[in-house]
Amino acid sequence: MMRFAAAGLVLAAEAQMLFPTPQEVQEYLNGELTFEPAFLDDEISAGFTNPTICDPSVKQIAGRLPASKSSKYFFWLFESKSDPSTDPLLMWLSGGPGCSSQLALLVENGPCGVNKETGKTEINPYSWHNNANVMWVDQPSGVGFSTGLDVHDEDGVATNMWTFLQNFYQQFPEYQQNKFYVFGESYAGHYVPAITNRIWKNNKDAELKIPLAGLGIGNGLTNPEEQYKWYAEFGKDGCAAEGGHAPQSLPKGETTIMKIATPACTGAIHLCNHGDPDPVTGKILNVTACLAATNLCNIFTEYPIEFTDLNPYDVRIKCEKRPLCYDLDYVGDYLNSADVQSQLGVSGKWGSCNKAVQLLFTGAGDYMVNFHELIPPMLEDGIEALIYAGEMDYLCNWCGNKAWAKKLEWKGKDAFNAASDDDYTLNGKVVGRLRSAQGFHFMQAYDAGHLMPMDKPDVALDMLNKFISGTLSPDTASVV
């Protein structure tokens, strides 16, 4: 048996769709791999600091709060640069599963970035805290600076996050009067629907209600059964027939084979979600079928792009550093420096992505579970939803995301499908296309990949500000 500290099994990259090999999963299921948390929960107390780094012009809070009996979640909050008392509170979740949200803070949508050459921070003028209070939360347990290792599926994700948020609002009640939004990226296409639906349900009877107003998913994996149908089309020409602009990323022969294999893949995903109870566990979710679907589908969708020299998160560019194509080691150097950890009130080895968490979720069959069906009741109750996608991303491509959005069964489906895809303009330039109806929005962002806020920070901020202010609409130019 091989034992590892979770901190030693990290993937130093911001890319947030991680696919373990079938051999790794089998070794984990056979008990040949076991993991220990990087931060033992019983050795760490809840507590807070007020950092003065990154953006010292605003109030900050960093610390850990209990999320379960055996885990505490780390968060780093920056108050709004506009009006903290009335601006919304937004929570950001990175994907993986197992990737730290602090990476997004420092390379995508946070108040500062780290200069690769000097290691010093530089202000990000397009930070999402321009008009919102924003906290970047490391979750599930074991991710980033968070403690424990006790979650392996979305039920656990939702349960722990409800506990964390209850503790957050009890500790910081001043934010309970502000509208609350949950945003996430990539595998957070699972997290965000699970968490927001749990909040929405629990609010009905909870004494301390969370003021949920909306949700956002960027380049997410939300409905695998629909999204896996679109890899071949994207690989062929970026879904040009649907209005995409990405270049061809796979040879014609590869995409032809992928199209032939697609029905078997989507059939396996359907069995995962709607088949007979699992023959091993007896649970409604057929974990055995879900694992089979993960192996089958990823072999014919992920392997072909990995055999190229392209970056699957942005097919316009080459893969910079294997295995995940982005070299962001300097971010880890920053977060692991003694001065920064002292400001954040933490100590120990921070890792960008935790492979133990990745294997826990994969082994539970979580990858191929559909979560889009949790969104309709919230939409119909006035909770707004924004699905956005940088159109150069292969892994969670824009056409697959748009397809599931159009097929979503809810009372506003006909209105959404009848709506037009209108040019979205910023500073007089068309930067994407937006479709909206009855509080449901889909944004196709031009010239951006999987990490859309990193690639087009001005567009991302403009989109966000309009969404949280209730003014998201096409052909509305603004200057940021």
C-alpha positions in Angstrom: 0.0 0.0 0.0 1.3 3.5 -0.9 0.5 6.3 1.5 0.8 10.0 0.5 0.3 13.3 2.3 -2.2 15.1 0.2 0.1 18.2 -0.1 2.6 16.0 -1.9 0.2 15.1 -4.6 -0.4 18.5 -6.2 -0.7 19.5 -9.8 1.0 22.9 -10.2 -1.4 24.6 -12.7 -4.5 26.7 -12.8 -6.2 24.4 -15.4 -9.2 23.0 -13.7 -10.4 19.9 -15.4 -8.3 17.0 -14.1 -8.7 13.4 -15.5 -6.9 10.6 -13.6 -5.8 7.6 -15.5 -7.9 4.4 -15.2 -5.0 2.8 -13.5 -4.8 5.4 -10.9 -8.5 5.1 -10.2 -8.3 1.3 -9.9 -5.4 1.5 -7.6 -7.3 3.9 -5.4 -10.4 1.7 -5.4 -8.3 -1.3 -4.6 -6.9 0.4 -1.5 -3.4 0.6 -3.0 -3.4 4.4 -2.6 -4.4 6.1 0.6 -4.1 9.7 1.5 -3.5 11.9 4.5 -4.7 15.5 4.7 -2.1 18.2 4.0 -3.6 20.2 6.9 -4.9 18.0 9.8 -8.1 19.6 11.1 -7.6 18.8 14.8 -4.3 20.7 14.7 -5.7 23.9 13.3 -8.2 26.3 14.9 -10.6 28.6 13.3 -9.4 32.2 13.2 -9.1 35.3 11.1 -6.6 38.0 10.0 -6.9 41.3 8.2 -4.2 41.1 5.5 -2.8 44.3 4.0 -1.3 42.7 0.9 -2.5 42.4 -2.7 -4.8 45.4 -2.5 -4.2 47.3 0.7 -6.8 49.9 -0.3 -9.7 47.8 0.9 -10.6 45.8 4.0 -9.6 42.2 3.8 -10.5 39.1 5.9 -8.6 35.8 5.6 -9.1 32.7 7.7 -10.7 29.3 8.3 -14.2 28.4 9.4 -15.7 25.0 10.2 -17.3 23.2 7.3 -17.8 19.9 9.0 -16.7 18.1 12.1 -13.4 17.2 10.4 -12.7 20.2 8.1 -12.3 23.9 8.0 -12.5 25.9 4.8 -10.0 28.7 4.1 -11.2 31.9 2.5 -9.7 35.3 1.5 -12.2 38.1 1.2 -11.8 41.6 -0.3 -14.4 44.2 0.3 -15.8 46.1 -2.7 -13.9 49.2 -3.9 -17.2 50.9 -4.5 -19.8 50.5 -1.7 -19.1 47.5 0.6 -22.2 48.1 2.7 -24.6 47.6 -0.2 -22.7 45.9 -3.0 -23.3 42.1 -3.4 -21.2 39.4 -1.8 -19.8 37.0 -4.3 -18.2 33.6 -3.6 -15.7 32.2 -6.2 -15.0 28.4 -6.5 -12.3 27.0 -8.7 -12.8 23.5 -10.2 -10.6 20.4 -10.6 -11.9 18.7 -8.6 -9.4 19.7 -6.1 -8.0 23.1 -7.3 -7.5 26.1 -5.0 -9.5 29.2 -5.6 -6.5 31.3 -4.6 -5.1 30.6 -8.0 -8.0 32.3 -9.6 -7.6 35.2 -7.2 -4.0 35.6 -8.4 -4.2 34.9 -12.1 -7.8 35.5 -13.2 -10.2 37.8 -11.4 -8.7 38.8 -8.1 -7.4 42.2 -6.9 -3.8 41.5 -7.8 -1.5 39.2 -9.9 2.0 38.0 -9.2 4.8 39.2 -11.5 6.5 36.1 -12.8 9.9 37.8 -12.9 9.9 39.7 -9.6 7.5 37.7 -7.5 5.8 40.9 -6.4 2.1 41.6 -6.8 0.6 44.1 -9.2 -2.9 45.6 -9.0 -5.5 44.1 -11.4 -7.7 46.9 -12.6 -10.3 44.4 -13.8 -10.7 42.7 -10.4 -14.2 41.4 -9.6 -14.1 43.4 -6.3 -14.6 46.7 -8.2 -18.3 46.5 -7.5 -18.7 43.5 -5.2 -17.4 42.0 -2.0 -15.6 38.9 -3.2 -14.3 35.9 -1.3 -12.3 33.1 -2.8 -12.9 29.9 -0.9 -10.8 26.7 -1.0 -13.1 23.8 -1.1 -13.9 20.9 -0.8 -11.9 19.8 2.2 -8.2 19.3 1.6 -8.0 21.9 -1.2 -5.5 24.7 -0.9 -5.2 25.9 2.7 -8.4 24.1 3.8 -8.2 21.2 6.3 -9.4 17.6 6.3 -10.2 15.2 3.5 -13.9 14.2 4.1 -15.8 15.0 0.8 -16.1 12.8 -2.3 -19.3 13.9 -4.0 -21.6 16.9 -4.5 -23.9 16.0 -1.6 -20.8 16.4 0.6 -19.9 19.6 -1.3 -23.3 21.1 -0.6 -23.5 19.9 3.0 -20.1 21.3 3.9 -20.7 24.6 2.1 -24.0 25.2 3.8 -22.2 24.7 7.2 -19.4 27.0 6.2 -21.8 29.7 5.0 -23.9 29.5 8.2 -20.7 29.9 10.2 -19.6 32.8 7.9 -22.8 34.8 8.4 -22.8 34.2 12.1 -19.3 35.5 12.3 -19.8 38.4 9.9 -23.5 39.3 10.1 -22.9 42.6 8.3 -22.9 40.8 5.0 -26.3 39.3 5.4 -28.1 42.3 4.0 -26.1 42.1 0.8 -27.3 40.0 -2.2 -25.2 36.7 -2.4 -23.9 35.1 -5.7 -22.0 31.9 -6.2 -19.7 31.8 -9.2 -17.3 29.0 -10.3 -15.4 27.6 -13.2 -14.8 24.3 -14.9 -15.6 21.4 -12.4 -17.5 24.0 -10.4 -20.1 23.4 -13.1 -20.9 20.5 -10.6 -20.3 22.5 -7.4 -22.3 25.6 -8.2 -25.7 24.0 -9.0 -25.3 21.6 -6.0 -24.4 24.4 -3.6 -27.0 26.9 -4.7 -29.8 24.4 -4.9 -29.0 23.3 -1.3 -29.0 26.9 -0.2 -32.3 27.5 -2.0 -33.9 24.5 -0.4 -32.5 25.0 3.1 -33.5 28.7 3.2 -37.1 27.7 3.3 -36.8 26.4 6.9 -33.5 27.9 8.1 -33.4 30.4 10.9 -30.4 32.1 9.3 -31.2 32.5 5.7 -28.5 33.1 3.0 -29.6 35.9 0.7 -29.0 33.9 -2.5 -29.7 36.1 -5.6 -27.9 34.3 -8.5 -25.3 31.9 -9.8 -22.7 31.9 -12.5 -20.8 29.1 -14.2 -17.8 29.7 -16.5 -16.6 27.0 -19.0 -18.2 24.4 -16.7 -18.9 20.7 -16.7 -22.6 20.7 -15.8 -24.5 18.3 -18.1 -21.9 15.7 -19.3 -24.6 13.8 -21.1 -25.1 16.7 -23.5 -21.6 18.2 -23.4 -19.8 15.1 -24.5 -21.7 15.2 -27.8 -19.8 18.3 -28.9 -16.1 17.3 -28.6 -15.9 16.1 -32.2 -17.6 19.1 -33.6 -15.4 21.5 -31.6 -12.2 19.5 -32.6 -13.2 19.7 -36.3 -13.6 23.5 -36.5 -14.6 25.1 -33.2 -18.3 24.5 -33.9 -18.2 27.0 -36.8 -21.7 26.0 -37.9 -22.9 27.3 -34.5 -21.0 30.5 -34.8 -17.7 29.6 -33.3 -14.3 31.0 -34.3 -11.8 28.5 -32.8 -9.3 26.9 -35.2 -9.4 23.2 -36.1 -7.7 21.3 -33.2 -8.0 17.7 -34.3 -7.4 15.9 -37.6 -10.5 15.0 -39.6 -9.8 11.3 -39.1 -9.9 11.7 -35.3 -13.1 13.6 -35.3 -14.8 11.1 -37.5 -13.9 8.3 -35.1 -15.1 10.5 -32.2 -18.5 11.0 -33.8 -18.9 7.2 -34.3 -18.0 6.6 -30.6 -20.2 9.4 -29.2 -23.5 7.5 -28.9 -21.7 4.8 -26.8 -20.3 7.5 -24.6 -23.5 9.4 -24.0 -25.4 6.1 -23.5 -22.9 5.2 -20.8 -23.4 8.6 -19.1 -27.2 8.2 -19.3 -26.8 4.8 -17.6 -24.7 6.4 -14.9 -27.5 8.9 -14.2 -30.7 6.9 -15.0 -29.7 3.3 -14.9 -30.5 0.5 -12.4 -29.2 0.8 -8.9 -25.5 0.1 -8.5 -24.9 -3.7 -8.3 -22.1 -3.3 -5.8 -23.4 -0.5 -3.5 -27.1 -0.7 -4.2 -27.3 3.1 -4.4 -29.5 4.8 -6.9 -26.5 6.5 -8.5 -24.8 3.6 -10.4 -21.2 4.3 -9.5 -20.0 1.3 -11.5 -21.7 2.7 -14.6 -20.4 6.2 -13.8 -16.8 4.9 -13.6 -17.2 3.0 -16.9 -18.6 6.1 -18.6 -15.7 8.2 -17.3 -13.1 5.7 -18.7 -14.9 5.3 -22.0 -15.7 8.9 -22.7 -12.4 10.4 -21.7 -10.4 7.9 -23.8 -11.9 9.1 -27.0 -12.3 12.8 -26.1 -9.2 13.6 -23.9 -6.5 11.4 -25.4 -6.7 12.8 -28.9 -6.1 16.4 -27.8 -3.3 15.3 -25.4 -1.5 13.7 -28.3 -1.2 17.1 -30.0 1.0 20.0 -28.9 -2.0 22.2 -28.3 -3.3 23.6 -25.0 -6.7 22.0 -24.6 -7.8 25.0 -22.4 -7.0 27.4 -25.3 -6.5 25.7 -28.7 -4.9 28.8 -30.2 -1.7 28.3 -28.3 0.8 25.5 -27.6 1.0 23.6 -24.4 3.5 25.4 -22.3 4.3 22.8 -19.6 2.9 19.3 -19.2 0.7 17.9 -17.9 -1.6 20.9 -17.6 -0.1 23.4 -20.1 0.2 26.5 -17.8 3.4 27.2 -15.8 2.2 29.0 -12.7 4.8 27.7 -10.2 5.6 31.3 -9.3 2.1 31.6 -7.7 2.9 28.8 -5.4 6.2 30.4 -4.5 4.2 33.5 -3.5 1.6 31.7 -1.4 4.2 29.6 0.3 6.4 32.6 1.3 6.6 33.2 5.0 5.5 36.9 4.7 2.4 36.0 2.8 1.4 33.1 5.0 1.9 35.3 8.1 -0.5 37.8 6.6 -3.0 35.1 5.8 -2.7 33.4 9.2 -1.6 30.1 7.8 1.5 27.9 7.7 2.4 24.9 5.7 2.6 23.7 2.1 0.0 25.2 -0.2 -0.7 23.2 -3.4 -2.6 24.4 -6.4 -4.5 21.1 -7.1 -4.9 18.1 -4.8 -4.8 14.7 -6.5 -6.2 13.0 -3.5 -9.4 15.1 -3.9 -9.4 14.3 -7.6 -9.3 10.6 -7.0 -11.9 10.7 -4.2 -14.4 12.3 -6.6 -13.5 10.2 -9.5 -13.7 7.0 -7.5 -17.2 8.0 -6.3 -18.4 8.3 -9.9 -19.0 12.1 -9.6 -17.5 13.2 -12.9 -20.4 12.0 -15.1 -23.3 13.0 -13.0 -25.6 15.6 -14.5 -26.3 18.7 -12.3 -28.2 21.0 -14.7 -31.5 19.7 -13.4 -30.9 21.5 -10.1 -31.1 24.9 -11.8 -34.7 25.1 -13.1 -36.5 25.4 -9.8 -34.2 28.2 -8.8 -34.8 30.1 -12.1 -38.5 29.7 -11.6 -38.2 31.2 -8.1 -36.4 34.3 -9.3 -32.7 33.2 -8.8 -30.8 34.4 -11.9 -28.2 32.2 -13.7 -25.4 33.2 -16.0 -23.6 30.5 -18.1 -20.6 31.9 -19.9 -17.8 30.3 -21.9 -14.6 31.4 -23.6 -14.9 30.0 -27.1 -11.3 28.7 -27.5 -11.6 26.1 -24.7 -11.7 22.5 -25.9 -12.4 20.7 -22.6 -15.6 22.5 -21.5 -16.3 24.0 -24.9 -18.8 26.8 -25.5 -21.0 24.8 -27.9 -21.6 22.0 -25.4 -22.5 24.5 -22.7 -24.8 26.4 -25.0 -26.5 23.1 -26.1 -27.4 22.1 -22.6 -28.6 25.6 -21.8 -31.0 25.5 -24.7 -32.2 22.0 -23.8 -32.8 22.9 -20.1 -36.4 22.0 -19.1 -37.9 24.9 -17.3 -40.9 27.3 -17.7 -38.7 29.8 -19.6 -37.3 27.3 -22.1 -39.4 28.5 -25.1 -38.6 32.1 -24.4 -34.9 31.3 -24.1 -34.8 29.3 -27.3 -36.7 32.0 -29.1 -34.3 34.7 -28.0 -31.6 35.9 -30.4 -27.9 35.6 -30.0 -27.0 39.3 -29.9 -23.7 41.0 -30.2 -22.2 41.9 -26.9 -20.2 45.1 -27.2 -17.6 46.7 -25.0 -15.9 50.0 -25.8 -17.4 49.9 -29.3 -16.1 46.4 -30.1 -18.0 43.2 -30.4 -16.5 40.9 -27.8 -19.1 38.0 -27.7 -22.7 37.0 -28.1 -25.4 37.0 -25.4 -28.7 35.2 -25.2 -31.1 36.1 -22.3 -34.6 35.3 -21.2 -36.4 35.5 -17.9 -33.2 35.7 -15.8 -31.3 33.0 -17.7 -28.2 34.1 -19.7 -25.7 32.4 -22.0 -22.6 34.4 -23.0 -20.1 33.2 -25.7 -16.9 35.2 -25.1 -14.7 35.8 -28.1 -10.9 35.4 -28.0 -10.9 33.6 -24.6 -10.2 30.1 -23.4 -11.1 28.0 -20.4 -9.8 30.8 -18.1 -12.0 33.5 -19.5 -11.4 36.1 -16.8 -7.6 35.7 -17.4 -7.8 36.0 -21.2 -10.4 38.8 -21.4 -10.5 40.5 -18.0 -12.2 43.6 -19.2 -15.0 41.6 -20.8 -15.4 39.4 -17.7 -15.7 42.4 -15.4 -18.2 44.1 -17.6 -20.3 40.9 -17.9 -20.2 40.4 -14.1 -21.1 44.0 -13.2 -24.1 43.9 -15.5 -25.3 40.6 -14.1 -25.1 41.5 -10.5 -26.7 44.9 -11.1 -29.6 43.4 -13.2 -28.6 45.2 -16.4 -27.0 42.3 -18.4 -28.3 42.9 -21.9 -26.9 42.9 -25.5 -25.6 46.0 -27.3 -25.1 47.9 -24.1 -21.7 49.5 -24.5 -19.8 50.6 -21.4 -16.3 51.6 -20.5 -14.4 49.8 -17.7 
